[in-house]
Amino acid sequence: MTLAAESAPIASTPAPAPVPPLAARVSAIGGSPVRDILAVTARPEVINFAGGLPAPELFDAEGVAAAFRDVLAEAPAHALQYSTTEGEPALRAALAARTTARGLPTDADDLLVTTGSQQALSLLATALLEPGDTVLVENPCYLAALQAFGFAGARIVPVPGDADGMDPAALAELVVRERPKLLYTVPTFQNPTGRTLPADRRAAIAAVAARHGLWIVEDDPYGELRFEGERVPWIASHDDARDRTVLLGSFSKVMAPGLRIGWLRAPAALRRACAVAKQSADLHTPTVNQLAAARYLADRDLDAHVARVARVYGERRDAMLAGLPDALPDGSTWTRPDGGMFLWARLPEPYDTTALLPRVVREDVAYVPGAPFHAGEPDRSTLRLCFVTQTPEEIAEGLRRLARGLGAA
């Protein structure tokens, strides 16, 4: 090597260019506060009232396992193969029969099987919403629905209501003023409040949609988990709403969430649009899961299983209601749901449940602050409690811990 070569400067490698940024909607919408809280409170010693998790000890694990074994033994080539986007015919037929038996005549072709009913919300947002479109929601509202509509670029407007739920007169005024594309509602055992919309209000909402031109998305993941009272017919069963209501259902709360089996019932043109959107998302819901769910429905009595689950959940609701007067500060109020998984509490001012949560978690108990459930101005004194995951004894202990945490404030 020559001296000149030895003394020549070494060429520096240019720094790599940064990758393009993430989509703006990711940072604008953010993650789920419930999921974030579950990650923080995953320690086994924490009594977690924050999640919306069914009680795992009540899963019919034997029945579900038998359904999978039978399907894989008798039709492995079918179960392990690709399927149609719309869903397995056997499952769609069984779902149509269950829906019809509950008062809404339904054919298999009226249904699209989805990977959980959460996917149905995403598909509907893709099929219906342009950026800037207005969506009306309950106040407070299911968090993941706010996420789905927010990712679609929708403008989300809450509908005023009271202890019975959404006010149809306020809805009519908003429809005229805001010209929304759709209304989203969980009318039975609502998440997060646990309240149920009365029959007369359901009829009035259907009439508003017919009069002004509006899609209704009626989400019903909890409706079968009734402890007391009489079933209230779906909004979709009203003549005014039949051609403009999408009814969502799920096995997550009555069979097992890990199956990720949901469905939507919708008018033909919208259902087809959702199927096209699903093709770009996951092609189809897993075949083996669909066939196992259909086999379970054929071989087992799901209604009897749900009745057993609802009986236990009712006992757990009662345990939480019994302990709340001593757990929450004087002046607090809360709902008394007739079914479902949640109740909603409001503490007196100036309590801020978001600010208080870290202090409460130090007592090894957790809830979900109410603020993120509001599409408009949040009520920071509210919180959601899930009463189904723990036994009555664990609920009592969790409420004692909650009292300590709130008392320290």
C-alpha positions in Angstrom: 0.0 0.0 0.0 1.4 3.4 -0.9 1.8 6.3 1.6 -0.8 8.3 -0.4 -3.3 5.5 0.0 -2.6 5.2 3.7 -3.2 8.9 4.3 -6.4 9.2 2.1 -9.5 10.0 4.2 -12.0 7.2 4.8 -15.4 7.9 3.2 -18.2 8.1 5.7 -21.4 6.2 5.3 -24.3 8.5 5.1 -26.9 8.2 7.8 -30.0 6.2 6.7 -33.0 8.3 5.9 -35.8 8.1 8.3 -38.8 5.9 7.5 -42.1 7.6 6.6 -44.3 8.5 9.6 -47.2 6.4 10.8 -50.7 7.3 9.6 -52.0 10.4 11.4 -55.1 8.5 12.6 -53.0 6.2 14.7 -51.7 9.0 16.9 -55.0 10.8 16.8 -57.1 7.9 18.0 -54.7 6.1 20.3 -55.1 2.8 22.1 -57.9 1.5 24.3 -57.7 2.7 27.9 -59.3 -0.6 29.0 -56.5 -2.5 27.3 -53.9 -0.2 28.8 -55.3 -0.7 32.3 -55.4 -4.5 31.9 -51.7 -4.4 31.0 -50.9 -2.4 34.2 -53.1 -4.6 36.4 -52.1 -8.0 35.1 -50.6 -9.0 38.5 -52.5 -12.0 39.9 -53.0 -10.2 43.3 -55.0 -7.4 41.6 -58.8 -7.8 41.8 -59.7 -6.4 38.4 -63.1 -4.7 38.0 -61.7 -3.0 34.9 -61.9 -5.7 32.2 -65.0 -6.9 30.3 -63.9 -10.5 30.7 -66.4 -13.3 31.0 -65.8 -15.7 34.0 -63.5 -18.4 32.6 -64.6 -21.0 35.1 -68.0 -20.9 33.6 -66.9 -21.7 30.0 -68.2 -25.0 28.8 -64.7 -26.1 28.0 -65.7 -29.8 27.7 -68.5 -29.0 25.2 -66.4 -26.7 23.1 -63.5 -29.2 23.1 -65.8 -32.0 22.0 -67.2 -29.9 19.2 -63.6 -29.2 17.9 -62.7 -32.9 18.3 -65.8 -34.1 16.3 -65.3 -31.6 13.5 -61.6 -32.4 13.1 -62.3 -36.1 13.3 -65.2 -36.2 10.8 -64.3 -33.4 8.4 -60.6 -32.4 8.7 -60.2 -31.4 5.1 -63.2 -29.0 5.3 -62.3 -27.7 8.8 -58.7 -26.8 7.9 -59.4 -25.3 4.4 -60.3 -21.8 3.3 -63.9 -20.9 3.5 -66.3 -18.4 2.0 -66.2 -14.8 3.2 -69.9 -14.8 4.2 -69.4 -17.7 6.6 -70.0 -21.4 6.9 -73.6 -22.3 5.8 -74.2 -24.6 8.8 -73.3 -21.8 11.2 -75.3 -19.1 9.3 -78.4 -21.4 9.3 -78.1 -22.0 13.0 -77.7 -18.3 13.7 -80.6 -17.5 11.5 -82.8 -20.0 13.4 -81.8 -18.5 16.8 -82.5 -14.9 15.6 -85.9 -16.0 14.2 -86.8 -17.7 17.5 -86.1 -14.4 19.3 -88.7 -12.5 17.2 -86.8 -11.3 14.1 -87.4 -13.5 11.0 -84.0 -14.2 9.5 -82.6 -16.3 6.7 -79.0 -17.6 6.6 -78.4 -15.3 3.6 -79.2 -12.3 5.8 -76.1 -12.9 7.9 -72.3 -12.3 7.5 -70.1 -14.1 10.0 -67.3 -11.9 11.4 -64.2 -12.4 13.5 -65.9 -11.1 16.6 -68.5 -8.4 16.5 -65.8 -5.9 16.9 -64.8 -6.7 13.3 -68.3 -6.0 12.3 -67.9 -2.4 13.5 -64.8 -2.0 11.5 -66.4 -3.4 8.4 -69.4 -1.1 8.8 -67.2 1.9 9.2 -65.3 1.0 6.0 -68.5 0.3 4.1 -70.5 3.4 5.3 -68.2 6.2 6.3 -66.2 8.8 4.4 -63.8 11.0 6.4 -65.8 13.8 7.9 -69.1 11.9 8.0 -71.1 12.3 11.2 -71.9 9.4 13.5 -74.3 9.7 16.4 -73.6 7.7 19.6 -74.9 7.1 23.1 -73.3 9.1 25.8 -71.4 7.4 27.4 -70.5 5.0 24.6 -68.7 1.6 24.1 -65.1 2.5 23.8 -64.1 0.3 20.9 -66.9 1.7 18.8 -65.5 5.2 19.3 -62.2 3.8 18.1 -63.6 2.1 15.0 -65.5 5.3 13.9 -62.6 7.5 14.8 -60.2 5.4 12.6 -62.7 5.9 9.7 -62.3 9.7 10.1 -65.8 10.2 11.4 -67.0 13.1 13.4 -68.6 11.6 16.5 -71.5 13.4 18.2 -73.1 12.2 21.4 -76.9 12.1 21.8 -78.1 13.4 25.2 -80.0 11.0 27.4 -81.0 10.2 31.0 -81.2 7.2 33.3 -83.2 5.3 30.7 -80.8 6.0 27.9 -80.9 7.9 24.7 -83.6 10.7 24.4 -85.5 10.2 21.0 -86.5 13.9 20.9 -82.8 15.0 21.3 -81.9 12.4 18.6 -84.4 13.8 16.2 -83.0 17.4 16.7 -79.5 16.2 16.1 -80.4 14.2 13.0 -82.0 17.4 11.4 -79.0 19.6 12.4 -76.1 17.2 11.9 -77.2 15.0 9.0 -75.5 11.9 10.3 -74.8 8.7 8.4 -75.5 6.4 11.2 -76.5 6.0 14.9 -74.7 3.4 17.0 -76.4 2.0 20.1 -76.1 -0.9 22.6 -79.7 -0.8 23.8 -79.6 -3.8 26.1 -77.4 -3.9 29.1 -75.3 -1.2 27.6 -71.5 -1.0 27.9 -70.5 0.9 30.0 -73.7 1.8 32.0 -75.6 -1.5 32.1 -78.8 0.3 31.3 -81.5 -1.0 29.0 -83.4 1.3 26.5 -87.2 1.0 27.1 -89.4 -0.4 24.4 -91.1 2.9 23.7 -87.8 4.7 23.1 -86.7 1.9 20.7 -89.9 2.4 18.7 -89.3 6.2 18.7 -85.7 5.8 17.5 -86.9 3.5 14.7 -89.4 6.1 13.6 -86.7 8.9 13.6 -84.5 6.8 11.4 -87.4 6.1 9.0 -88.5 9.8 8.9 -85.1 11.4 8.4 -83.0 8.7 6.6 -80.5 7.1 9.0 -78.7 3.8 9.4 -79.0 2.3 12.9 -76.2 -0.1 14.1 -77.7 -2.1 17.0 -75.0 -3.9 18.9 -76.3 -6.8 21.1 -73.4 -8.7 22.7 -75.0 -8.9 26.2 -78.7 -9.3 25.5 -79.0 -13.0 26.4 -77.4 -12.4 29.8 -80.6 -11.4 31.6 -81.0 -11.9 35.3 -84.5 -10.4 35.8 -87.2 -8.6 33.9 -88.7 -9.3 30.5 -86.8 -9.2 27.2 -87.2 -6.0 25.2 -87.5 -6.5 21.4 -84.7 -5.4 19.1 -84.9 -2.1 17.3 -84.4 -4.1 14.2 -87.7 -5.8 14.7 -89.7 -2.6 14.3 -91.2 -2.1 10.8 -89.8 1.4 10.6 -86.3 0.1 11.0 -86.2 -3.2 9.1 -84.6 -1.8 6.0 -82.0 0.4 7.8 -80.9 -1.5 10.9 -77.7 -3.6 11.2 -78.0 -6.0 14.1 -74.7 -7.3 15.6 -74.3 -10.5 17.6 -71.5 -12.4 19.2 -70.7 -15.7 21.0 -67.9 -14.0 23.0 -70.1 -13.4 26.1 -72.2 -16.6 25.9 -69.9 -19.3 24.6 -66.2 -18.2 24.6 -64.5 -15.0 23.5 -61.5 -16.9 22.2 -63.6 -18.4 19.4 -63.9 -14.8 17.9 -67.3 -15.6 16.4 -69.5 -12.7 15.7 -72.1 -11.8 13.0 -74.0 -9.0 11.4 -77.5 -9.0 10.0 -78.0 -6.3 7.4 -79.9 -5.4 4.3 -78.4 -7.0 1.2 -76.5 -4.1 -0.4 -74.8 -3.2 2.9 -74.1 -6.8 3.8 -72.4 -7.3 0.4 -70.3 -4.2 0.9 -69.2 -5.5 4.3 -68.3 -8.8 2.7 -66.0 -7.0 0.2 -64.4 -5.1 3.1 -63.9 -8.4 5.0 -62.1 -9.9 2.0 -59.4 -7.2 2.3 -59.2 -7.7 6.1 -59.0 -11.5 6.8 -60.7 -13.3 3.8 -63.0 -15.1 6.2 -63.4 -16.0 9.9 -61.5 -19.2 10.7 -63.3 -22.3 9.3 -62.6 -24.6 12.1 -64.0 -22.2 14.7 -67.1 -21.7 12.7 -67.7 -25.4 12.2 -67.0 -26.1 15.9 -69.5 -23.4 16.9 -72.1 -24.9 14.6 -71.5 -28.3 16.0 -71.8 -27.0 19.5 -75.2 -25.5 18.7 -76.3 -28.8 17.2 -75.1 -31.0 20.0 -75.5 -28.9 23.1 -78.1 -26.7 24.7 -76.6 -23.2 24.5 -79.7 -21.7 26.1 -79.4 -23.8 29.2 -75.7 -23.0 29.4 -76.5 -19.2 29.1 -79.1 -19.6 31.8 -76.6 -21.1 34.2 -74.1 -18.3 33.4 -76.7 -15.6 33.9 -77.7 -17.1 37.2 -74.1 -16.8 38.5 -73.6 -13.4 37.0 -76.8 -12.2 38.8 -75.4 -13.4 42.1 -72.2 -11.5 41.4 -74.1 -8.3 40.5 -76.0 -8.6 43.8 -72.7 -8.9 45.7 -71.4 -5.8 44.1 -74.6 -3.8 44.7 -74.5 -4.9 48.3 -71.0 -3.7 48.8 -71.1 -0.4 46.9 -72.7 1.8 49.7 -69.7 1.1 51.9 -67.1 1.3 49.1 -68.0 4.6 47.5 -68.1 8.1 49.0 -71.3 9.5 50.4 -73.3 11.1 47.6 -72.3 8.5 45.0 -74.9 7.0 42.6 -74.8 3.9 40.5 -76.9 1.8 38.1 -78.7 -1.4 38.8 -78.6 -3.5 35.6 -81.1 -6.2 34.9 -78.3 -8.2 33.1 -75.1 -8.0 31.2 -71.6 -7.4 32.8 -71.3 -3.8 33.9 -72.5 -1.1 36.2 -71.8 2.6 36.1 -71.1 4.8 39.1 -70.8 8.5 39.6 -68.9 9.9 42.5 -69.6 13.3 44.0 -67.5 16.3 42.9 -64.6 16.9 43.0 -63.6 13.3 42.6 -61.7 12.6 39.4 -61.6 8.9 38.7 -58.8 9.1 36.2 -56.5 10.9 38.6 -57.5 8.6 41.5 -56.8 5.3 39.6 -53.1 5.0 40.4 -53.8 5.4 44.1 -56.6 2.8 43.9 -54.3 0.4 42.0 -51.8 0.6 44.8 -54.5 -1.2 46.9 -54.5 -4.0 44.3 -57.9 -3.3 42.8 -58.8 -1.6 39.5 -61.7 0.0 37.6 -62.1 1.9 34.3 -62.4 5.7 34.6 -65.5 7.0 32.9 -64.0 9.9 30.9 -62.8 7.9 27.8 -66.4 6.6 27.3 -67.6 10.1 26.4 -67.5 11.3 22.9 -68.2 14.9 24.1 -67.4 16.6 27.3 -66.3 13.9 29.8 -67.8 13.3 33.2 -64.6 12.8 35.2 -66.5 11.6 38.3 -67.7 8.4 36.6 -66.3 4.9 36.5 -67.2 1.5 35.1 -67.2 -1.7 37.2 -67.3 -5.2 35.7 -69.0 -7.6 38.2 -68.8 -11.0 36.4 -65.2 -12.1 36.5 -64.8 -12.4 40.3 -66.7 -14.5 42.9 -68.9 -12.8 45.4 -66.1 -13.2 48.1 -63.5 -11.6 45.7 -66.0 -8.8 44.9 -66.4 -8.0 48.6 -62.7 -7.9 49.1 -62.2 -5.8 46.0 -64.7 -3.3 47.2 -63.0 -3.1 50.6 -59.8 -2.3 48.7 -61.6 0.2 46.6 -62.9 2.0 49.7 -59.4 2.2 51.1 -58.1 3.6 47.8 -60.8 6.2 47.5 -60.6 7.0 51.2 -56.9 7.8 50.9 -57.9 10.5 48.4 
